């Protein structure tokens, strides 16, 4: 699923009408219907609903939703910010159509004083924010700003139509200063940059969903080369064939560990097993081999000290670096292994630090093979020879440039992990939470990526994206079961089974960018 800019979304709507004959009225009707149906399912106890409408098409979506919610038996108040006389013909007809409908109460407001006289509209079980959407450029002013202040001061849950009003659709910031609060967001056709990069809801576990509204696929075009990583999870949802055997799902070799750091390769290996690799071997120093072997009886082990050719025999994916250390003999053995291996390799932790010390070897070893690097911002700074602040200043541009220049797949971890491919395509992951900022989370990710690439060698790009999505989704499930403070990296491994089963596209056709782990749970 592509991620669009505001301009690209506008072009999509225009093309849908001009080239494919899908009218703006039809798109608006579908959008409003999606909002109404989502509100009914997500907030079943909400009987009194206020719909805040602006004078643009976002307001039209809200008017359609208001009519449908009233028809479903809700008591609906519709507040138009502005004069109905200023609405364009299509919206004017929608506004007029609400008049006299059972269950609907309409109000127009043009001043803050008028808003003060209508305080009762904010006494609701649910508020639908349909004031401004993708085409708006911040900041909010005047009446809209005053409405936002009231929403922030109140405790009523808010469903945002397209975007929380006041949020810049093209923003890649996590926050949207001055925007309306939201407890759920329903957008249409494709996510925009703000949906992919921002925390649009008050809590990171609240829903952000994309609804199909009839825009033809051929009209959804983007030059930004951005896509949603969650779409790749679909490859994990295909049932295995009845005649499957372990040989079809790859053999992962995890290489790492040192005295005092036996946990890192053990977690990587266990994660690879749980993610579905047919076979997993952990190659670690002999001193810690018994400790690593005890993590699971299914895990095979081998001493790191043996020669590279022997270690790599019948291996399909290499995962190297967790707990490895950077001193001899680990350093010497790392380079021998990387030079001997032509198979896909996932490099993390100390493997990244060794590459950072000899960057010319990275380019040599990456050429003509699938090399996947998984740095956090500190490791990325060392690889790119810049500061962490410079990494964080423009993560997207840096990740894309580094991946293309070095012919690697780069998984830049952090808020909205990026998966940058050698061809310049970048996927944005929208799962995960701050509870994953714990020792071992990266080791688990290394194992998940290696296992996914082992199982889907012909779809390695999607395999990496799906792995990152699964990792974050397992973290979200673990946070729901426990909380962000007490969850551990090993809890992610325990949550993988549920992460595999959870579908990010539900039975209603909604794509869940965020909050899927709470789907089906009643909201306030």
Residue pairs with C-beta under 8 A, 6 or more apart in sequence:
1 190
1 191
1 210
1 227
1 228
1 230
1 231
1 511
2 190
2 220
2 221
2 222
2 226
2 227
2 228
3 190
3 191
3 192
3 193
3 195
3 196
3 222
3 224
3 226
3 227
3 228
3 428
4 12
4 189
4 190
4 191
4 192
4 193
4 220
4 222
4 224
5 169
5 170
5 192
5 193
5 222
5 224
6 134
6 135
6 169
6 170
6 192
8 221
8 222
8 223
8 224
9 134
9 169
9 189
9 190
9 192
10 134
10 135
11 219
11 221
12 189
12 190
12 215
12 219
12 220
12 221
13 24
13 27
13 215
15 216
15 218
15 219
15 221
16 22
16 27
16 214
16 215
16 216
16 219
17 23
17 24
17 27
19 219
20 216
20 218
20 219
22 214
22 215
22 216
24 57
24 90
25 90
26 214
27 188
27 213
27 214
27 215
28 57
28 60
28 61
28 64
28 90
28 94
29 64
30 188
30 211
30 212
30 213
30 214
31 61
31 64
31 161
31 162
31 188
31 211
31 213
32 60
32 61
32 62
32 63
32 64
32 65
32 67
32 68
33 64
33 65
33 68
34 186
34 188
34 211
34 213
34 510
35 61
35 62
35 64
35 65
35 128
35 130
35 159
35 161
35 186
36 64
36 65
36 68
36 69
36 72
37 68
37 508
38 159
38 184
38 186
38 207
38 209
38 211
38 510
39 46
39 49
39 65
39 69
39 126
39 128
39 159
40 69
40 72
41 508
42 159
42 184
42 207
42 522
42 523
43 125
43 126
43 157
43 159
43 522
43 523
43 524
44 522
45 125
45 522
45 524
46 74
46 124
46 125
46 126
46 157
47 74
47 75
47 125
48 74
48 75
48 77
48 123
48 124
48 125
48 126
49 66
49 69
49 74
49 75
49 76
49 77
49 124
49 125
49 126
49 127
49 128
50 76
50 77
50 78
50 79
50 121
50 122
50 124
50 126
50 127
50 128
50 156
51 62
51 63
51 65
51 66
51 69
51 76
51 77
51 78
51 79
51 127
51 128
51 130
52 62
52 79
52 81
52 127
52 128
52 129
52 130
52 131
52 147
52 165
53 59
53 60
53 62
53 63
53 66
53 78
53 79
53 80
53 81
53 130
53 131
54 62
54 81
54 82
54 130
54 131
54 132
54 144
54 165
55 80
55 81
55 82
55 86
55 87
55 91
56 91
56 132
56 133
56 135
57 91
57 133
58 130
58 131
58 132
58 133
58 161
58 162
58 165
59 80
59 81
59 87
59 91
59 130
59 131
60 90
60 91
60 94
61 130
61 133
61 161
61 162
62 78
62 128
62 130
62 161
63 78
63 91
63 94
63 95
63 97
63 98
63 130
64 94
65 128
65 130
65 161
66 76
66 78
66 98
66 104
66 128
67 97
67 98
67 101
67 104
69 76
70 76
70 101
70 102
70 103
70 104
71 103
73 103
74 103
75 103
75 105
76 103
76 104
76 105
77 104
77 105
77 106
77 107
77 120
77 121
77 124
78 98
78 104
78 105
78 106
78 107
79 107
79 108
79 109
79 118
79 121
80 95
80 106
80 107
80 108
80 109
81 109
81 110
81 131
81 143
81 144
81 147
82 108
82 109
82 110
82 143
83 108
83 110
84 92
84 95
84 96
84 108
87 95
95 106
98 104
98 106
99 106
107 118
107 121
109 115
109 118
109 143
110 143
111 143
112 142
112 143
112 146
115 143
115 146
115 147
115 150
122 150
122 151
122 154
122 156
124 156
125 156
125 157
126 156
126 157
126 158
126 159
127 151
127 156
127 157
127 158
127 159
128 158
128 159
128 161
129 151
129 158
129 159
129 160
129 161
129 164
129 165
129 180
129 182
130 161
131 144
131 147
131 165
131 180
132 140
132 144
132 163
132 165
132 166
133 161
133 162
133 163
133 165
133 169
134 162
134 163
134 169
134 192
135 169
136 163
136 165
136 166
136 168
136 169
137 168
138 166
138 167
138 168
138 176
138 178
138 179
139 145
139 166
139 178
140 148
140 165
140 166
140 178
140 179
144 165
144 166
145 178
147 165
147 180
148 165
148 166
148 178
148 179
148 180
148 181
151 158
151 180
151 181
152 180
152 181
157 183
157 184
157 523
157 524
158 164
158 180
158 181
158 182
158 183
158 184
159 182
159 183
159 184
159 185
159 186
160 180
160 182
160 184
160 185
160 186
160 200
161 186
162 185
162 186
162 187
162 188
163 169
163 179
163 185
163 187
163 192
163 194
163 195
163 200
164 176
164 179
164 180
164 181
164 182
164 185
164 200
165 179
165 180
166 176
166 178
166 179
166 180
167 176
167 179
167 180
167 194
167 198
167 200
168 176
168 194
169 192
169 193
169 194
170 192
170 193
170 194
171 193
171 194
171 197
171 198
172 193
172 194
172 196
172 197
172 198
172 396
173 197
173 198
174 197
174 198
174 199
174 415
174 416
175 198
175 199
176 194
176 198
176 200
181 202
182 200
182 201
182 202
182 206
183 201
183 202
183 203
183 206
183 523
183 524
184 201
184 206
184 207
184 208
184 209
184 515
184 523
185 195
185 200
185 201
185 207
185 208
185 209
186 209
186 211
187 195
187 208
187 209
187 210
187 211
188 210
188 211
188 212
188 213
188 215
189 210
189 212
189 213
189 215
189 220
190 210
190 220
191 210
191 228
191 513
193 226
194 200
195 208
195 210
195 430
195 513
196 226
196 228
196 416
196 428
196 430
196 513
197 416
197 428
200 208
201 207
201 208
201 514
201 515
204 433
204 434
204 514
205 433
205 476
205 479
205 480
205 514
205 515
205 517
205 518
206 514
206 515
206 518
207 512
207 514
207 515
207 518
207 519
208 430
208 512
208 513
208 514
208 515
209 510
209 511
209 512
209 513
209 515
210 510
210 511
210 513
211 509
211 510
211 511
212 509
225 400
225 424
225 425
225 426
226 396
226 426
226 427
226 428
227 425
227 426
227 427
227 428
228 427
228 428
228 430
228 511
228 513
229 417
229 419
229 427
229 428
229 429
229 430
229 465
229 466
229 468
229 469
230 429
230 430
230 431
230 469
230 504
230 511
230 512
230 513
231 465
231 504
231 511
232 427
232 461
232 462
232 463
232 465
232 466
232 469
233 466
233 469
233 470
233 473
233 504
234 466
234 505
235 456
235 459
235 462
235 463
235 466
236 452
236 466
236 470
236 500
237 500
237 503
245 278
246 278
246 279
247 278
248 278
249 276
249 277
249 278
249 454
249 455
250 277
250 278
250 279
250 316
250 317
250 451
250 453
250 454
250 455
250 457
251 277
251 278
251 279
251 280
251 281
251 314
251 315
251 316
251 317
251 454
252 269
252 272
252 277
252 279
252 280
252 281
252 315
252 316
252 317
252 318
252 319
252 447
252 450
252 451
252 454
253 280
253 281
253 282
253 283
253 311
253 312
253 315
253 317
253 318
253 319
254 265
254 268
254 269
254 272
254 280
254 281
254 282
254 283
254 319
254 320
254 322
254 446
254 447
254 450
255 265
255 282
255 283
255 284
255 304
255 311
255 318
255 319
255 320
255 321
255 324
255 334
255 337
256 264
256 265
256 268
256 284
256 319
256 320
256 321
256 322
256 323
256 324
256 349
256 350
256 351
257 264
257 265
257 266
257 282
257 284
257 285
257 288
257 292
257 304
257 322
257 323
257 324
258 285
258 288
258 323
258 324
258 325
258 330
259 285
259 287
259 288
261 288
261 322
261 323
261 325
262 284
262 288
262 291
262 292
262 323
263 323
263 440
263 443
264 322
264 323
264 349
264 440
264 443
265 282
265 284
265 292
265 322
265 323
265 443
266 282
266 291
266 292
266 295
267 295
267 322
267 440
267 443
267 444
267 447
267 489
267 490
267 493
268 282
268 319
268 322
268 348
268 443
268 444
268 446
268 447
268 450
269 280
269 281
269 282
269 292
269 295
269 296
269 299
269 447
270 295
270 296
270 299
270 447
270 490
270 493
271 443
271 444
271 445
271 446
271 447
271 448
271 451
271 492
271 493
271 496
272 280
272 319
272 447
272 448
272 450
272 451
272 454
273 280
273 296
273 298
273 299
273 447
273 451
274 493
274 496
274 497
275 447
275 448
275 451
275 452
275 467
275 470
275 496
276 451
276 452
276 455
277 317
277 450
277 451
277 454
277 455
278 454
278 455
279 300
280 298
280 299
280 300
280 451
281 299
281 300
281 301
281 302
281 315
282 292
282 293
282 299
282 300
282 301
282 302
283 301
283 302
283 303
283 304
283 306
283 311
284 292
284 301
284 303
284 304
285 303
285 304
285 305
286 303
286 304
286 305
289 301
289 303
292 299
292 301
293 299
293 301
302 311
304 311
304 330
304 333
305 329
305 333
307 336
308 333
308 336
308 337
308 339
308 340
308 341
309 340
311 337
312 318
312 337
312 340
312 341
312 343
315 341
315 343
316 343
316 344
316 454
316 457
317 343
317 344
317 345
317 346
317 450
317 451
317 453
317 454
318 337
318 341
318 343
318 344
318 345
318 346
318 450
319 345
319 346
319 348
319 446
319 447
319 449
319 450
320 334
320 337
320 338
320 345
320 346
320 347
320 348
320 351
321 334
321 347
321 348
321 349
321 350
321 351
321 352
321 446
322 348
322 349
322 350
322 442
322 443
322 446
323 349
323 350
323 443
324 330
324 334
324 349
324 350
324 351
325 331
325 350
326 350
326 353
326 354
326 357
330 350
331 354
334 350
334 351
334 354
335 354
335 361
338 345
338 361
338 365
339 365
342 369
343 369
344 369
344 370
344 371
344 372
344 453
344 457
344 460
345 369
345 370
345 371
345 372
346 372
346 374
346 446
346 449
346 450
346 453
347 355
347 371
347 372
347 373
347 374
348 373
348 374
348 375
348 442
348 443
348 445
348 446
349 379
349 442
349 443
349 446
352 373
352 374
352 375
352 379
352 382
352 383
353 379
353 382
355 361
355 362
355 373
355 383
356 379
356 382
356 383
356 385
359 383
359 385
362 371
362 383
362 406
362 408
363 406
363 407
365 371
366 406
366 407
366 408
367 407
370 409
370 453
370 460
371 407
371 408
371 409
372 408
372 409
372 410
372 411
372 449
372 453
372 464
373 383
373 408
373 409
373 410
373 411
374 411
374 413
374 442
374 445
374 446
374 449
375 383
375 410
375 411
375 412
375 413
376 413
376 414
376 442
377 388
377 391
377 392
377 412
377 413
377 414
378 388
380 388
380 391
380 398
380 402
380 412
381 387
381 388
381 390
381 391
383 402
384 390
384 391
384 398
384 402
386 398
390 398
391 398
391 412
392 414
395 412
395 414
395 418
396 418
396 426
398 412
399 410
399 412
399 418
399 420
399 426
400 420
400 424
400 426
402 408
402 410
402 420
403 409
403 410
403 420
403 421
403 422
403 424
403 426
404 420
404 422
404 423
404 424
407 422
408 422
409 419
409 420
409 421
409 422
409 460
409 461
409 464
410 418
410 419
410 420
411 417
411 418
411 419
411 445
411 449
411 464
411 468
412 418
412 420
413 442
413 445
416 428
416 429
416 430
417 428
417 429
417 432
417 468
417 472
418 426
418 427
418 428
418 429
419 426
419 427
419 428
419 429
419 464
419 465
419 468
420 426
421 427
421 461
425 461
427 465
427 468
429 465
429 468
429 469
429 472
430 472
430 513
430 514
431 469
431 471
431 472
431 473
431 475
431 476
431 514
431 516
432 471
432 472
432 473
432 475
432 476
433 472
433 475
433 476
433 479
433 484
434 484
435 475
435 478
435 479
435 482
435 483
435 484
435 485
435 487
436 472
436 475
436 487
436 489
436 492
438 487
438 488
438 489
439 489
440 488
440 489
440 490
441 471
441 475
441 489
441 492
443 489
444 471
444 489
444 490
444 492
444 493
445 467
445 468
445 471
448 467
448 470
448 471
448 496
449 463
449 464
449 467
449 468
451 467
452 463
452 464
452 466
452 467
452 470
453 460
453 463
453 464
453 467
455 463
456 462
456 463
456 466
469 504
470 496
470 499
470 500
471 492
473 499
473 502
473 504
473 516
473 517
474 492
474 493
474 495
474 496
474 498
474 499
475 487
475 492
475 495
476 516
476 517
477 495
477 498
477 499
477 502
477 517
478 487
478 491
478 492
478 494
478 495
479 487
480 517
480 518
481 487
481 491
481 495
482 491
502 516
502 517
502 519
503 516
504 511
504 512
504 516
505 511
505 512
506 512
506 519
512 519
